Amino acid sequence: MATSSISGVASGLDTAGIINQLMALEAVPQAKLKSRVTSEQSVITTLQGLNTKLAQLTSRAEELTKPDGWRAYAATSSSAAVTVSTGTGVAPAGFALTVEDVARTHQLGFATAAALGDVVTGSGTTVLLDRLDGTGPVAIDAGDGTLSSLVAAINDPANETGLRATAVRVGEGSYRLLVESATTGAAQDFTLTAGDGSTLLGGATVRAGTDARIDLGTGITVTSASNTFADLAPGVSVTLGADAVAGTTATVDVRVDSSGLAGRVQSFVAQLNGVLADIDAATGSGTRAGALSGDSLVRGIRQNLLDTVFPADGTSMADLGVQTDRTGRLVFDADAFATAYAEDPAAVTEAFTAPTTGFLARVEGVARSASDRHDGTVTQAINGRNQTITRMQDSIEKWDLRLEMRRTTLTRQFTALETALSQMNSQSNWLAGQISSLTNQRS
């Protein structure tokens, strides 16, 4: 219950100020708790940022450990008209090819020209589409049967014709109908006739759809309905470009690219050094203190990450291009890596990617043990500090109630003091008046 007071009316004292000063002293323990909460929240924010970086390092190490993540391939073609790309499961490959044909759409160019508003569907308003695959003709409703309506009906996705139609302007107000399959390949052939079976627009000149075909020069001919030969070799796809024509030749080469592989390792080492730099900033360097200054857990993680360059057999990764420097970071020597890889690719691959014992697996183990979302050491530290903050916030709330009660008590005490002094002042004034009256009577 709130208690009011009249500050210093009787005593002349600033009782409100005195109460505020006393309350400031009473609130010192609560202020310390609030300061600790702020400090703990700063530590948690730093730990969360570090935990995220460690989790990302875990994922990157795991990705590179996989065969497709570790290997890097350079795919080249001797012809700009033939491109080559690699995907999963790629293996070294090399072959020469000659283009015998490229993939084309099936086209019909109709002979009779008409205006867009002319009826062109014969006696009815439908046309028959026969895909020549044995399924029989399909009737397409051409609306009012005009050329523009027929083009719209063929192109309407709802009709699922698999065709593209265009009214090609050949003169003033005069158009000829061009229809082609939406995709390439010899199996895309079709015919279009009027609904009554009669010839549509004077009949059509046909450009038959074709499959792409390449000859590998050893009696092996490969065909594709499109101009891309997917997985022509394991993980290797070849695409014929717009400039490819019959007779185009190309030599395709797919080989392990040690420079590309070195780039991946260098990128990984840079990511690991980023984590080490974050730890240094958090734990303090030189005279600058960080949010995690003196935190043995984080310092231990840093040391464990550096120790990953030393395999259990007592050797090091220096001959393979990875070592530590005087600043406590990792450095990568691309030339040393390339030399080692050229001499023994299998041994280098094993040193980096072997389960449990490989460099990448060792880094992953350290990072995962720290950042695992269930039992990682950094994760547990974050959870523990969050619980501590919760307890301190509960204490702060209890202090709010305690301080409110204390202020009420002090206010009542000083109000009682003012009241007592006011009464004493009244009595003193009355006595003074009585004494003065007696003195005047004697005179």
C-alpha positions as CSV (number, residue, x, y, z in Angstrom):
1,M,0.0,0.0,0.0
2,A,1.4,3.4,-1.0
3,T,2.2,5.8,1.9
4,S,2.4,9.6,1.4
5,S,4.5,12.0,3.3
6,I,5.0,15.8,3.4
7,S,8.8,16.3,3.0
8,G,10.3,18.5,5.7
9,V,7.2,20.5,6.7
10,A,8.0,20.2,10.4
11,S,11.7,19.2,10.5
12,G,13.0,21.2,7.6
13,L,14.7,18.1,6.3
14,D,14.6,16.9,2.7
15,T,13.0,13.6,3.8
16,A,12.2,12.5,0.2
17,G,15.8,12.9,-0.7
18,I,17.0,11.1,2.4
19,I,14.6,8.2,1.5
20,N,15.9,8.1,-2.0
21,Q,19.5,8.0,-0.8
22,L,18.7,5.2,1.6
23,M,16.9,3.2,-1.1
24,A,19.9,3.6,-3.4
25,L,22.0,1.9,-0.7
26,E,19.4,-0.8,-0.2
27,A,19.3,-1.4,-4.0
28,V,23.1,-2.0,-4.4
29,P,22.8,-5.8,-4.3
30,Q,20.1,-5.7,-6.9
31,A,22.2,-3.4,-9.1
32,K,25.0,-5.9,-8.9
33,L,22.7,-8.6,-10.0
34,K,21.5,-6.6,-13.0
35,S,25.1,-5.9,-14.0
36,R,25.9,-9.6,-13.8
37,V,22.9,-10.4,-16.0
38,T,24.2,-7.9,-18.6
39,S,27.6,-9.5,-18.4
40,E,26.3,-13.0,-18.7
41,Q,24.2,-12.0,-21.7
42,S,27.2,-10.6,-23.4
43,V,29.1,-13.9,-22.8
44,I,26.2,-15.9,-24.1
45,T,26.1,-13.8,-27.3
46,T,29.8,-14.4,-27.8
47,L,29.5,-18.1,-27.2
48,Q,26.5,-18.4,-29.5
49,G,28.5,-16.7,-32.3
50,L,31.4,-19.0,-31.7
51,N,29.1,-22.1,-31.6
52,T,27.7,-21.1,-35.0
53,K,31.2,-20.8,-36.5
54,L,32.2,-24.2,-35.1
55,A,29.0,-25.8,-36.4
56,Q,29.7,-24.4,-39.9
57,L,33.3,-25.7,-39.6
58,T,31.9,-29.2,-38.8
59,S,29.6,-29.2,-41.8
60,R,32.4,-28.0,-44.1
61,A,34.8,-30.7,-42.9
62,E,32.1,-33.3,-43.3
63,E,31.4,-32.1,-46.8
64,L,35.0,-32.2,-47.9
65,T,35.5,-35.7,-46.4
66,K,33.0,-37.1,-48.9
67,P,34.6,-38.4,-52.1
68,D,32.8,-35.8,-54.3
69,G,33.6,-33.0,-51.8
70,W,37.4,-33.9,-51.8
71,R,38.0,-34.5,-55.5
72,A,38.2,-31.6,-57.9
73,Y,38.1,-32.1,-61.6
74,A,38.9,-29.9,-64.5
75,A,36.7,-30.7,-67.6
76,T,37.7,-29.2,-70.9
77,S,36.6,-29.4,-74.5
78,S,38.7,-28.4,-77.6
79,S,35.7,-26.9,-79.3
80,A,33.7,-23.9,-78.2
81,A,30.6,-25.6,-79.8
82,V,30.8,-28.5,-77.4
83,T,30.8,-28.0,-73.6
84,V,31.5,-30.5,-70.9
85,S,30.4,-30.5,-67.2
86,T,30.9,-32.7,-64.2
87,G,28.5,-33.9,-61.5
88,T,28.4,-36.5,-58.7
89,G,30.3,-39.7,-59.2
90,V,32.7,-38.2,-61.7
91,A,35.8,-40.1,-62.7
92,P,38.7,-39.2,-65.0
93,A,37.8,-39.6,-68.7
94,G,39.0,-38.6,-72.1
95,F,37.6,-39.2,-75.6
96,A,37.3,-37.6,-79.1
97,L,33.9,-37.1,-80.7
98,T,32.4,-36.1,-84.0
99,V,28.9,-34.6,-84.2
100,E,26.8,-36.5,-86.8
101,D,23.6,-34.6,-86.1
102,V,22.0,-32.2,-83.6
103,A,18.7,-32.5,-81.9
104,R,15.9,-30.5,-83.5
105,T,12.2,-29.9,-83.0
106,H,9.6,-31.3,-85.3
107,Q,8.1,-28.5,-87.4
108,L,5.1,-28.0,-89.7
109,G,5.0,-25.0,-92.0
110,F,1.5,-24.7,-93.6
111,A,1.1,-23.6,-97.2
112,T,-2.0,-21.4,-97.3
113,A,-1.8,-17.9,-96.0
114,A,-4.8,-16.4,-94.2
115,A,-5.8,-13.3,-92.2
116,L,-5.9,-13.7,-88.4
117,G,-9.7,-13.4,-88.5
118,D,-10.2,-16.0,-91.2
119,V,-11.8,-19.3,-90.4
120,V,-9.2,-22.0,-91.2
121,T,-10.5,-25.1,-89.5
122,G,-12.7,-26.3,-92.4
123,S,-16.4,-27.3,-91.8
124,G,-16.0,-27.4,-88.0
125,T,-14.1,-25.4,-85.3
126,T,-11.7,-28.2,-84.1
127,V,-8.4,-29.6,-85.3
128,L,-7.0,-33.1,-84.8
129,L,-3.6,-33.5,-83.3
130,D,-2.0,-36.9,-83.9
131,R,1.3,-37.5,-82.1
132,L,2.0,-40.6,-84.2
133,D,2.7,-42.6,-81.1
134,G,-0.2,-45.0,-81.5
135,T,-2.5,-43.2,-79.0
136,G,-4.8,-41.8,-81.7
137,P,-5.8,-38.2,-82.7
138,V,-6.8,-35.7,-80.0
139,A,-9.4,-33.0,-80.9
140,I,-8.4,-29.4,-80.0
141,D,-11.2,-26.9,-79.7
142,A,-10.2,-23.8,-81.8
143,G,-13.0,-21.6,-80.5
144,D,-14.4,-19.7,-83.5
145,G,-12.1,-21.5,-85.9
146,T,-10.1,-18.4,-86.9
147,L,-6.4,-18.5,-87.3
148,S,-5.8,-16.4,-84.2
149,S,-8.0,-18.7,-82.1
150,L,-6.3,-21.8,-83.5
151,V,-2.8,-20.4,-82.5
152,A,-4.2,-19.6,-79.0
153,A,-5.7,-23.0,-78.6
154,I,-2.5,-24.8,-79.6
155,N,-0.5,-22.7,-77.1
156,D,-3.0,-23.0,-74.3
157,P,-1.3,-24.9,-71.4
158,A,-4.6,-26.4,-70.5
159,N,-4.8,-28.3,-73.8
160,E,-1.4,-29.9,-73.1
161,T,-0.5,-30.1,-76.8
162,G,3.3,-30.1,-76.2
163,L,3.4,-27.7,-79.2
164,R,4.2,-24.1,-80.0
165,A,2.3,-22.3,-82.7
166,T,3.1,-19.0,-84.4
167,A,1.3,-16.9,-87.0
168,V,4.1,-15.7,-89.2
169,R,3.4,-12.5,-91.1
170,V,4.2,-13.0,-94.9
171,G,2.3,-10.0,-96.3
172,E,0.0,-7.2,-95.4
173,G,-2.7,-8.8,-93.3
174,S,-1.5,-12.2,-94.4
175,Y,-0.1,-14.9,-92.2
176,R,1.1,-18.5,-92.4
177,L,0.9,-21.0,-89.6
178,L,4.1,-22.5,-88.1
179,V,3.8,-25.2,-85.5
180,E,6.7,-27.0,-83.8
181,S,7.1,-29.5,-80.9
182,A,8.1,-27.9,-77.6
183,T,11.0,-30.3,-77.2
184,T,13.6,-31.8,-79.5
185,G,13.9,-35.4,-80.7
186,A,12.8,-37.8,-83.4
187,A,10.0,-39.1,-81.2
188,Q,8.3,-35.6,-81.2
189,D,6.7,-36.0,-84.7
190,F,3.0,-35.1,-85.1
191,T,0.4,-34.1,-87.7
192,L,-2.4,-31.5,-87.6
193,T,-5.6,-31.8,-89.7
194,A,-9.0,-30.2,-89.8
195,G,-11.6,-31.7,-87.5
196,D,-13.4,-33.4,-90.4
197,G,-10.1,-35.0,-91.5
198,S,-9.5,-32.7,-94.4
199,T,-6.1,-31.0,-95.0
200,L,-5.5,-28.0,-92.8
201,L,-4.4,-24.8,-94.6
202,G,-3.3,-26.5,-97.8
203,G,-1.1,-29.0,-96.1
204,A,2.3,-28.6,-94.5
205,T,6.0,-28.8,-95.3
206,V,7.6,-31.0,-92.7
207,R,11.0,-30.6,-91.0
208,A,11.3,-33.8,-89.1
209,G,12.5,-33.8,-85.5
210,T,15.9,-35.4,-85.0
211,D,17.9,-36.8,-82.1
212,A,21.4,-35.6,-81.5
213,R,24.0,-38.1,-82.5
214,I,27.8,-38.2,-81.9
215,D,30.4,-40.7,-83.0
216,L,33.2,-41.5,-80.6
217,G,35.4,-42.9,-83.4
218,T,35.6,-46.4,-82.1
219,G,32.4,-47.8,-83.5
220,I,30.5,-46.3,-80.6
221,T,27.6,-44.0,-81.6
222,V,25.5,-42.3,-79.0
223,T,22.1,-40.6,-79.4
224,S,20.1,-38.2,-77.3
225,A,16.7,-36.6,-77.7
226,S,18.2,-33.3,-76.6
227,N,21.5,-31.7,-77.3
228,T,22.8,-32.8,-73.9
229,F,24.3,-36.2,-73.4
230,A,23.8,-36.7,-69.7
231,D,26.3,-38.9,-67.9
232,L,28.0,-39.8,-71.2
233,A,30.8,-41.0,-68.9
234,P,30.4,-41.4,-65.1
235,G,29.5,-37.9,-63.8
236,V,30.4,-36.3,-67.2
237,S,27.8,-34.6,-69.4
238,V,28.4,-33.2,-72.9
239,T,26.2,-30.5,-74.5
240,L,26.2,-29.4,-78.1
241,G,25.9,-25.7,-78.4
242,A,24.1,-23.6,-81.0
243,D,27.2,-23.5,-83.2
244,A,27.5,-27.3,-83.3
245,V,26.8,-28.8,-86.8
246,A,27.3,-32.1,-88.4
247,G,31.1,-32.7,-88.7
248,T,32.0,-30.7,-85.6
249,T,34.8,-32.4,-83.7
250,A,35.9,-32.1,-80.1
251,T,38.3,-33.7,-77.7
252,V,36.9,-34.0,-74.2
253,D,39.3,-34.3,-71.2
254,V,38.3,-34.8,-67.6
255,R,41.1,-35.0,-65.1
256,V,41.8,-34.4,-61.4
257,D,42.6,-30.7,-60.9
258,S,45.1,-30.5,-58.1
259,S,45.0,-26.7,-58.2
260,G,41.3,-26.7,-57.7
261,L,41.7,-29.2,-54.9
262,A,44.3,-27.0,-53.3
263,G,41.9,-24.1,-53.4
264,R,39.3,-26.1,-51.5
265,V,41.8,-27.0,-48.8
266,Q,43.0,-23.4,-48.6
267,S,39.4,-22.2,-48.2
268,F,38.9,-24.7,-45.4
269,V,42.1,-23.7,-43.6
270,A,41.0,-20.0,-43.9
271,Q,37.6,-21.0,-42.3
272,L,39.4,-22.7,-39.5
273,N,41.6,-19.7,-38.9
274,G,38.5,-17.6,-38.8
275,V,37.3,-19.6,-35.8
276,L,40.7,-19.2,-34.1
277,A,40.6,-15.5,-34.7
278,D,37.1,-15.3,-33.1
279,I,38.4,-17.2,-30.1
280,D,41.4,-14.9,-29.7
281,A,39.1,-11.8,-29.9
282,A,36.7,-13.3,-27.3
283,T,39.4,-14.4,-24.9
284,G,41.4,-11.2,-25.2
285,S,44.7,-10.5,-26.9
286,G,47.5,-8.5,-25.3
287,T,46.1,-6.0,-22.9
288,R,42.6,-6.1,-24.4
289,A,40.1,-8.2,-22.4
290,G,37.4,-10.1,-24.2
291,A,34.0,-11.4,-23.1
292,L,35.5,-14.8,-22.6
293,S,38.8,-13.7,-20.9
294,G,40.1,-16.5,-18.7
295,D,37.6,-19.1,-20.1
296,S,39.6,-22.4,-20.1
297,L,36.9,-24.2,-22.1
298,V,37.3,-22.0,-25.1
299,R,41.0,-21.8,-24.9
300,G,41.1,-25.6,-24.8
301,I,39.0,-25.8,-28.0
302,R,41.5,-23.5,-29.7
303,Q,44.4,-25.7,-28.7
304,N,42.6,-28.8,-29.8
305,L,42.0,-27.3,-33.3
306,L,45.7,-26.4,-33.6
307,D,46.6,-30.0,-32.6
308,T,44.7,-31.4,-35.5
309,V,47.7,-30.9,-37.7
310,F,49.5,-33.6,-35.8
311,P,48.2,-37.1,-36.5
312,A,48.2,-39.8,-33.9
313,D,51.3,-41.5,-35.5
314,G,53.4,-38.5,-34.4
315,T,53.9,-37.0,-37.8
316,S,52.5,-33.7,-39.0
317,M,50.7,-32.3,-42.0
318,A,53.5,-29.9,-42.9
319,D,54.8,-32.1,-45.8
320,L,51.2,-31.9,-47.2
321,G,51.0,-28.2,-47.0
322,V,49.3,-27.6,-43.6
323,Q,51.2,-26.4,-40.5
324,T,51.1,-23.9,-37.7
325,D,53.0,-20.6,-37.5
326,R,54.4,-18.5,-34.6
327,T,51.1,-16.6,-34.3
328,G,49.1,-19.7,-33.4
329,R,47.3,-20.0,-36.7
330,L,47.3,-22.5,-39.5
331,V,49.1,-21.8,-42.8
332,F,48.6,-23.6,-46.1
333,D,51.4,-24.1,-48.7
334,A,49.7,-24.8,-52.1
335,D,53.0,-25.7,-53.7
336,A,53.8,-28.3,-51.1
337,F,50.3,-29.7,-51.4
338,A,50.6,-29.9,-55.2
339,T,54.0,-31.6,-55.0
340,A,52.8,-34.2,-52.5
341,Y,49.6,-34.9,-54.4
342,A,51.5,-35.4,-57.7
343,E,53.8,-37.9,-56.0
344,D,51.1,-39.9,-54.3
345,P,47.5,-38.8,-54.7
346,A,46.1,-41.8,-52.7
347,A,48.3,-41.1,-49.7
348,V,47.4,-37.4,-49.6
349,T,43.8,-38.2,-50.0
350,E,44.0,-40.7,-47.1
351,A,45.8,-38.2,-44.9
352,F,43.0,-35.7,-45.4
353,T,39.9,-37.8,-45.7
354,A,40.4,-41.0,-43.7
355,P,37.5,-41.6,-41.2
356,T,38.5,-40.7,-37.7
357,T,42.2,-40.3,-38.4
358,G,42.3,-37.9,-41.4
359,F,43.0,-34.2,-40.9
360,L,39.4,-33.3,-41.9
361,A,37.9,-35.9,-39.6
362,R,40.1,-34.6,-36.7
363,V,38.9,-31.1,-37.2
364,E,35.3,-32.2,-37.5
365,G,35.7,-34.2,-34.3
366,V,36.9,-31.2,-32.3
367,A,34.3,-28.8,-33.8
368,R,31.4,-31.2,-33.4
369,S,32.3,-32.1,-29.7
370,A,32.1,-28.4,-29.0
371,S,29.1,-27.4,-31.1
372,D,26.8,-30.4,-31.1
373,R,23.3,-29.0,-30.3
374,H,22.6,-31.7,-27.7
375,D,25.8,-32.3,-25.8
376,G,28.4,-30.0,-27.3
377,T,30.6,-28.4,-24.6
378,V,29.9,-24.9,-25.9
379,T,26.2,-25.7,-26.2
380,Q,26.2,-26.9,-22.6
381,A,28.0,-23.7,-21.4
382,I,25.4,-21.6,-23.1
383,N,22.6,-23.6,-21.5
384,G,24.2,-23.3,-18.1
385,R,24.6,-19.6,-18.3
386,N,21.0,-19.2,-19.5
387,Q,19.9,-21.1,-16.4
388,T,22.1,-18.8,-14.3
389,I,20.5,-15.7,-15.9
390,T,17.0,-17.1,-15.2
391,R,17.8,-17.6,-11.5
392,M,19.3,-14.1,-11.2
393,Q,16.3,-12.5,-12.9
394,D,14.1,-14.3,-10.4
395,S,16.2,-12.8,-7.6
396,I,15.9,-9.3,-9.2
397,E,12.1,-9.6,-9.3
398,K,12.2,-10.6,-5.6
399,W,14.4,-7.6,-4.9
400,D,11.8,-5.3,-6.6
401,L,9.2,-6.5,-4.0
402,R,11.6,-6.2,-1.1
403,L,12.7,-2.7,-2.1
404,E,9.1,-1.6,-2.5
405,M,8.3,-2.8,1.0
406,R,11.4,-1.1,2.4
407,R,10.5,2.3,0.7
408,T,7.0,2.0,2.2
409,T,8.5,1.4,5.7
410,L,10.9,4.3,5.4
411,T,8.1,6.6,4.1
412,R,5.9,5.7,7.1
413,Q,8.8,6.3,9.6
414,F,9.6,9.7,8.2
415,T,5.9,10.6,8.0
416,A,5.5,9.7,11.7
417,L,8.6,11.8,12.5
418,E,7.2,14.8,10.7
419,T,3.8,14.3,12.4
420,A,5.5,14.1,15.8
421,L,7.6,17.2,15.2
422,S,4.6,19.1,14.0
423,Q,2.7,18.2,17.2
424,M,5.7,19.2,19.3
425,N,5.9,22.5,17.5
426,S,2.2,23.2,18.1
427,Q,2.6,22.4,21.8
428,S,5.7,24.6,22.0
429,N,3.9,27.5,20.4
430,W,1.0,27.0,22.8
431,L,3.2,27.0,25.9
432,A,5.1,30.0,24.6
433,G,1.8,31.8,24.3
434,Q,0.7,30.8,27.8
435,I,4.0,32.0,29.3
436,S,3.8,35.3,27.5
437,S,0.2,35.8,28.8
438,L,1.3,35.2,32.4
439,T,4.2,37.6,32.1
440,N,1.8,40.3,30.8
441,Q,-0.6,39.8,33.8
442,R,2.1,40.2,36.4
443,S,3.1,43.4,34.8
